[in-house]
Amino acid sequence: MPNIIVYDIFVQDFFADYHKMAYVCNIKFMIMNCLVIDDDEAVGVYMRKLIEDTGFLNLLGYFSNPSAAVGYIMSNIDNIDLVFVDVEMPGLTGIDLISSLGSMAEKIKFVVISSKDKYAIDALENNVAAYILKPVNPVNFLKAVSKVRNLVENASVPETSMVFFIRTIDNRYVKINWNDVFWLEVNRNNISINTFDACFEIQSTLKDISEKLPAGLFFKTHRSFIVNLNHVSVIETDFLTMKTNTKDVHIPLSRNYRPDFLSKVNVLNRGE
């Protein structure tokens, strides 16, 4: 079986349709720097064309010699996002190449390309992001690079810490977990952070503090309130109930926010 597919009008049309879809859907792609390592130069030429036609991959270089590629990677580790590497190469296999980089390999996403599927388990054990069988077709190629792009983009978004500290009026720092916060409320020029048995006030705006909240845990129910979805006890037409240690607290639920709020919680309808 040949290692490449003829790069004809059908492949070009495939990428043309792909870019049309991205344009219509207003999809913005981050640019990723990549390398190709394969001792078959025909594969190198074919991969170069695929890479160029994606529009979001920037080819830094092609290597037919895996040992030379290792030296380049080590010298440019912070500038490489993705490496396409063959398995069966003289002198150094693709799997051995990844292993030889040690902890440096964790900074790069690798996509293994091979004419055989028997190396897939070894590849997975070396944290390879994707495995493409030769001949490489554009559909499988795009699936692999899209998976890598999602991994890189998600890794570039810092995780929100689940704990934070509040400085009290007597200059102490109290640690609070976002899971323990019931709701946040605008109080004049301050924000009150309410837990099961305490309330803390900080100088901030609801907009600023909402940017620091863990994704998916909180929801804005009113222009002055944000609630922790896990602590909502009852949902009424225009308010929610939170049960604290001393009383039930009613949080307003604006008509404009209600449909989105109900879509975020798990609602089971009563049978008739």
Secondary structure, 3 states (H helix, E strand, C coil): CCCCCCCCHHHHHHHHHHHHHHHHCCCCCCCEEEEEECCCHHHHHHHHHHHHHHCCEEEEEEECCHHHHHHHHHHCHHHCCEEEEECCCCCCCHHHHHHHCHHHHHHCEEEEEECCCCCHHHHHHCCCCEEEECCCCHHHHHHHHHHHHHHHHHHCCCCCCCEEEEECCCCCEEEEEHHHEEEEEEECCEEEEEECCCEEEECCCHHHHHCCCCCCCEEEEECCEEEEHHHCCEECCCEEEEECCCCEEEEECCCCCHHHHHHHCCCCCCCC
